[in-house]
């Protein structure tokens, strides 16, 4: 079984903008189901499509199954079966041997920058980059499925 163990942090905007960054990947994603017990996400990247099923988050872990689909099919699903899509730029940043996925949100979630790190266990240790600050792993407002329904601009 595929288990995702992830921690999520807010990013200091000023320090982030000073950082040398690689070229990001543009992501457009939407949800066919936002039920907290099981989410069903469709995502289109620069060149691929994905459908992802995620189970209920327990602590920092949840079941996750992701399957590549043709990008054209992902876009058709997003256009025809999801309501509010999330658009963001994803940067992959390596810090102290770990890869951080940093999402710079656009649209209704503009102004939100979130850094995520995937771990091999809930007790794995790692060093925080200087541009990372508040942990929001346990705050459901920062779940992408929730941001698609209640965007950052509506509550920040």
C-alpha positions, 0 to 999 in steps of 0.5 A: 500500500502507498502511504504518504507522510508529509509535513507542511509549512508556510514560507517567509515571502521575503526570504523566498523571493531572495532565494535562487530557484529552479524553473517551476512546473505549472500545476492545475488541479481540481477535485472530483471528491473533497470528502475528508475521508477520501479525496479524488484529485485530477492534476495537469502539469506542464506535460502530464496528467494524473489522477490521485486518490487520497485517504483520510489524514491520520497524524501526518500520514494517509494512503495515496494512490496516483496514476498517470493519465494523458494530459488531454484527459486530465484537462477534460476532467478539470474542465467538465467535472471539477468546480473550482480549480487550483493553479500554482507553480511548484518549485523543487528545492533541495535542502540538506539532502531533502527535496522540498515542494514549494507551491506558489498559489495563483488565482483565489489562493494568490499570496499563499506559499506552502512548502511540503516535505515527504518523509519516510516515517513520522519520526524522521528528522530534517533541517528547516530551511531559513525561508520556512516558518510556521508548520500547518500540517495539522491545519485543514485550511491548508489542504489543497482540497479545502483551498479549492472550496474555501480559497485563501483569499476568503479567510486570510 
